Each structure stands twice: as structure tokens, then as C-alpha cells.
Amino acid sequence: MSAVLERDVVSPIAAVQPKSAVRTVRVGLVGLGRVGQAVARLAPEAQRLRVAGYRVRVVGALVRDVSKRRRCPRLARITSNAAAFLRGDYDVVVEALGTVQPARSIVSRLLGRGIPVVTANKELVAAHGPELVALAKQRRTTIRYEACALAGVPFLGALAARPLVSDVNELTAVVNGTSNFILSKLEAEQCAFDAALEQAQALGLTEPDSSRDLDGIDAADKLALLASVIGWGTLPRHQLRPQGIRALTAADLAAARSFDRTIKPVAFATRIGTAVSAFVGPAALPLSNPLASLHGTLNGIRLHGTFVGDLFFSGPGAGPDITAATILDDVVESVATTPTARVATPPVTPISPLVAPPPTGWLIRATFPGFVPDAAALTRLFDAHDLHATRISEPIDRSRWLLVAPIGHEALSPALACIDATHRIQTHAIRSL
Ligand SMILES: NC(=O)c1ccc[n+]([C@@H]2O[C@H](COP(=O)([O-])OP(=O)(O)OC[C@H]3O[C@@H](n4cnc5c(N)ncnc54)[C@H](OP(=O)(O)O)[C@@H]3O)[C@@H](O)[C@H]2O)c1
């Protein structure tokens, strides 16, 4: 009886015997910052890799400053000389630099030599993904970038391997954990924007340049990458003018909640035929939308597919340790599969100019110079400008919030400018999906 019980409680990992022949994979690290160090720490510890038949050995790293103290095991070779690093022998190279250059040149050189590359650098993949994938194919090797978007959620590889599932015509995503953290704090703690930002910075959540998070630049890069990976082509990134979250207040979140909505930092794109429209910015989502349940730094993506309806993936979007785990899985996949098999292959074809996003609802904050009108007067005023309010909040200080029926941005914008000019009512509009 006890023997049966013992067998029952054996963990699945222990139950699987390591493969008899363990293959050593020599990895070079381009960048030994937060992500690179996490890879170097995890590689020797990850027993699960041994179980899968691999021992990952980090054999060298390229950095800017070799004298910096690092929080990882000592490496045999660490250099600030790119040419010396490139002369090394690697089975796979992990690129975790964080800027387009010199990453692009280094990755191109490695792929040119037929060395598989795994990258966490979304700026690089957003700007040059198709060109690097084409080079990898030409040299019969691979570039993998699962960690570039929703770093802890393994979905890019799954989509790349499944042509029907990845036939997607709409995506809505929360891809910037820092913005999501700040908006979650505004909602839960009713604090000032700067106080929420300070908390994010204290936790090390912001990028070195926090405007990439706060102004939607990081999310726009990831949207470009996602559009490419799901096979739509190269998004004209310069046409995506992301809206940031800096103008939002705790009162906006409270007003949204009174309408059974919450505000999330959203990246959205939809495709009809070959026409694509997209936006990046805060959006009020009904609480029933699965993206509304993503609190703190969580990321998520909702895909609407031609064949599979709605798909939803969510999980941690960043963090050195989780990113390192995804990277090491990519490393193993790079050596486990044949060069032409299973790899995301974004087409090089550019998407023609973006078309205007479809009409959406809007959550409008109206701030009055003095007297706050009642709901009926406000409804009449907005009706007169073809903006039809479906809900109006109670006043908070000198502001009221209106939920407005779907209308395109090109019609909304002049209507709000006119209301502002004639009635001195300051407005701020957030999409409502
Ligand atoms: N942090 C995350 O949670 C996360 C998650 C997913 C993806 N990513 C992406 O992963 C990449 C790395 O992020 P990170 O947080 O690890 O950045 P990081 O801490 O700033 O590390 C960057 C590393 O690159 C090295 N480096 C920078 N410029 C260089 C140059 N010109 N030549 C040689 N080495 C250079 C730096 O060297 P020194 O150390 O000598 O300065 C450092 O080791 C970024 O693309 C980021 O977007 C990060």
C-alpha cells in the first residue's frame, strides 16, 4: 500500500529520467544586463533542460563595460570587443542588448555564419524582423524571438506552427506591463499618476527611458511585431501614432468603473481584406472583456481568428527570470529542430498605408470652467454636435464623464474642439471598446 502511495506522489519531473545522452549547447550572450544575467544564472540550474536532453553552457558574453559587477556565475570569456566575441564558437547566441544598433549588425553577422540567434529585443524585431528572418532562411538557420512580446507567454511559436490558428483578423492586447501597473494602481489606490509611476520605478518595472512605456512607444513596437508575426506584413510603424497614459487620473478610472468599465493600455489592430487599421492608447473596456481582468504587470492578447473564433493568452509580460526561461526554451528549440522547421516567418511584404480605425465608443472627460451643468443640459449640448451620450457620470470636482456612442476619431475631434472653443469646456477622450 505504501509503495503505491509513494509512486502516486512522485513529481512528474522526477518521474521522467534524463535522456542518457545529454547534449551540451554552447551559448554566447550578447548583453549581460538584467536579462543576460538571468539567463546565465538559470542555465546551469535548470534541471528540466537536462531532462529534455540538454546542458546549456554560457561560454562567453559581449558587454559594454567588462569591469561591472554582475549577479551571475563567472563566465569563461567576457569582452567588450564585438569582433573578438564574434570569433567565438557558439551553437546558439542570445541577443539581449536593448537597442537596434549594434544588435542588428551583430545578429546579421551571426546569422550570416549560420548560427541560430534567440533575441529578446523587440525594437530590433519590430524594425528589422522580416529582413533578419529572410537572412536566417537563406543561411538555413533560425532567429527566434518568443521573449519579445508577452515574454512569459509562449504563444508566438504556437501560432507560427499552426497556420489555421494563426489566421487572425483582429487583435487586442495589453502588452506594456508598466502602463498596466500604473493604471491598476490609479484604480485600486486612487493615487496621483506620479505616485504610481514612482512605485513602478522603485520596483524596477520601467524601461531605462520611461517614455517608451508611458507614451505607448514600446506597445507600438510590439504591435508592429505582432502584426508581422501573424502574417499581415510589415506595419508602417511611423503611421502608428501611439497615445500615452500620462493624461489619465484616478478619477478617470473611477468614472470608467461607474460605467462597468476599466481603462487598459491597449494595442489594437484589425484587418479587412488587405486593409489594416490600428491604434495604440488607453481604452475603456467592459469588465466582461478578458483583458479587463489583467491587473498589475500582467499582459494579455485576444485574437479573433477566421477559423478558431476568440483566443485569449495572458501571463507575465516581463521580468528577467521569466524572460530567461522563455529564452532558454527558445535556445533548446533552436538546436532541437531542423533549420527550416517551425519558426515564425513574418512575410517581408509591407502593409499598405493604415486606414483609419473603425468608429468606436468614447469615454469623454468634460471639465467645466465654473458651473457644472446637469446631465440633461450636457446631453443636449453634446447631441448638438452629433455626440450621443449613452451614460453620464456624477460630477467629481468640476468634471463629468460621458460614454458616447460609436463615432470615428475624424468626426469626434472637430466636435470636441468646437465644444471647447464655444463653451470653454476642456475635454479628454479615451476610446471605449
Ligand atoms: N528586462 C526585462 O524584463 C525584459 C523582458 C523582455 C525583453 N527584454 C528585452 O531584453 C533586452 C535586454 O534588456 P535588459 O533589461 O537586460 O537590458 P539591460 O539591463 O540594460 O542590459 C543591456 C546589456 O547590453 C549591454 N550593451 C548595451 N549596449 C552595448 C553595446 N553597444 N555593446 C556591447 N554591449 C552592450 C550592456 O552592457 P553593460 O552591462 O556593460 O552596460 C548590458 O549588459 C531589451 O531589448 C529588452 O527590451 C527585457
The ligand as a MOL file (V3000), in Angstrom:
LIG
                    3D

  0  0  0     0  0            999 V3000
M  V30 BEGIN CTAB
M  V30 COUNTS 48 52 0 0 0
M  V30 BEGIN ATOM
M  V30 1 N 14.0680 43.2970 -18.5700 0
M  V30 2 C 13.0270 42.5310 -18.9550 0
M  V30 3 O 12.2210 42.0640 -18.1460 0
M  V30 4 C 12.8270 42.2320 -20.4340 0
M  V30 5 C 11.7730 41.3900 -20.8320 0
M  V30 6 C 11.6250 41.0570 -22.1780 0
M  V30 7 C 12.5060 41.6030 -23.1040 0
M  V30 8 N 13.5010 42.4620 -22.6790 0 CHG=1
M  V30 9 C 14.4050 42.9890 -23.6750 0
M  V30 10 O 15.7020 42.3860 -23.4640 0
M  V30 11 C 16.7160 43.3010 -23.8580 0
M  V30 12 C 17.7040 43.4940 -22.6920 0
M  V30 13 O 17.0200 44.0100 -21.5750 0
M  V30 14 P 17.7590 44.2130 -20.1750 0
M  V30 15 O 16.6760 44.6110 -19.2340 0
M  V30 16 O 18.6070 43.0520 -19.8500 0 CHG=-1
M  V30 17 O 18.6950 45.4750 -20.5230 0
M  V30 18 P 19.9430 45.9950 -19.6890 0
M  V30 19 O 19.8830 45.5430 -18.2800 0
M  V30 20 O 20.0590 47.4420 -20.0000 0
M  V30 21 O 21.2020 45.2270 -20.3600 0
M  V30 22 C 21.7070 45.5720 -21.6040 0
M  V30 23 C 23.0580 44.8460 -21.7890 0
M  V30 24 O 23.5610 45.1400 -23.0760 0
M  V30 25 C 24.9150 45.5730 -22.9660 0
M  V30 26 N 25.1560 46.5620 -24.0240 0
M  V30 27 C 24.4170 47.6580 -24.3220 0
M  V30 28 N 24.9290 48.3000 -25.3760 0
M  V30 29 C 26.0340 47.5900 -25.7490 0
M  V30 30 C 26.9960 47.7400 -26.7730 0
M  V30 31 N 26.9510 48.7680 -27.6240 0
M  V30 32 N 27.9750 46.8150 -26.8680 0
M  V30 33 C 28.0300 45.7890 -26.0040 0
M  V30 34 N 27.1480 45.5760 -25.0190 0
M  V30 35 C 26.1610 46.4790 -24.8860 0
M  V30 36 C 25.0400 46.1760 -21.6030 0
M  V30 37 O 26.3920 46.1200 -21.1970 0
M  V30 38 P 26.8790 46.6490 -19.7400 0
M  V30 39 O 26.2330 45.7140 -18.7600 0
M  V30 40 O 28.3530 46.5190 -19.7590 0
M  V30 41 O 26.3820 48.0540 -19.6300 0
M  V30 42 C 24.1350 45.2560 -20.7870 0
M  V30 43 O 24.8530 44.1260 -20.3580 0
M  V30 44 C 15.9810 44.5780 -24.2760 0
M  V30 45 O 15.7830 44.5260 -25.6740 0
M  V30 46 C 14.6410 44.4900 -23.5800 0
M  V30 47 O 13.6320 45.2090 -24.2450 0
M  V30 48 C 13.6850 42.7710 -21.3670 0
M  V30 END ATOM
M  V30 BEGIN BOND
M  V30 1 1 1 2
M  V30 2 2 2 3
M  V30 3 1 2 4
M  V30 4 1 4 5
M  V30 5 2 4 48
M  V30 6 2 5 6
M  V30 7 1 6 7
M  V30 8 2 7 8
M  V30 9 1 8 9
M  V30 10 1 8 48
M  V30 11 1 9 10
M  V30 12 1 9 46
M  V30 13 1 10 11
M  V30 14 1 11 12
M  V30 15 1 11 44
M  V30 16 1 12 13
M  V30 17 1 13 14
M  V30 18 2 14 15
M  V30 19 1 14 16
M  V30 20 1 14 17
M  V30 21 1 17 18
M  V30 22 2 18 19
M  V30 23 1 18 20
M  V30 24 1 18 21
M  V30 25 1 21 22
M  V30 26 1 22 23
M  V30 27 1 23 24
M  V30 28 1 23 42
M  V30 29 1 24 25
M  V30 30 1 25 26
M  V30 31 1 25 36
M  V30 32 1 26 27
M  V30 33 1 26 35
M  V30 34 2 27 28
M  V30 35 1 28 29
M  V30 36 1 29 30
M  V30 37 2 29 35
M  V30 38 1 30 31
M  V30 39 2 30 32
M  V30 40 1 32 33
M  V30 41 2 33 34
M  V30 42 1 34 35
M  V30 43 1 36 37
M  V30 44 1 36 42
M  V30 45 1 37 38
M  V30 46 2 38 39
M  V30 47 1 38 40
M  V30 48 1 38 41
M  V30 49 1 42 43
M  V30 50 1 44 45
M  V30 51 1 44 46
M  V30 52 1 46 47
M  V30 END BOND
M  V30 END CTAB
M  END
